[in-house]
Structures are given as C-alpha cells and as structure tokens.
C-alpha cells in the first residue's frame, strides 16, 4: 500500500524531464540553423561547419606517442654507456 501511495503521489506531481526540454531546444536550434543555411551552397556550409569545430592542440596528440620511443632510446643509450664503461673497467681489472 505504501508503494502504491507513493506512485500515485509522484504521478500527481509529474513535470516534464529536463532532458525533454533540452531535446526540444536542440530541435528548435537545429531547425533555425537549417533555415539559416538553406540558401548557401554545399561548400560554404562545409566551410562553416569546419570553422565550428573546436580543434585540439597538436601537442595533445603528438607528445604521448613520442614519449615511449624517446624513453626507450634514451634508456638504451644510458644502459649501453654504463655497460661500455663497466666493460672497460672489467678489462683493466682482469687483464
């Protein structure tokens, strides 16, 4: 009985969801935009859409892929240098 009463109460106070309102606003904005761009040709619309894109900075995509190879080659140089120095010391001590 408690659940039925709560359901009836919630149905009485029903308000449209914010998502529905947002969907209506988006639909209206898209319709207005379509009407605005209706008279323009395809290339000018494409150029307009490209200008609307928020392009990411190049560093965001170039730095992470370059990080691993740089770390690999850098540590290889350091380890080979240490190995060479230790090999020279070993040759002096044993011969």
Buried (B, 14 or more C-beta within 10 A) or exposed (E): EEEEEEEEEEEEEEEEEEEEEEEEEEEEEEEEEEEEEEEEEEEEEEEEEEEEEEEEEEEEEEEEEEEEEEEEEEEEEEEEEEEEEEEEEEEEEEE
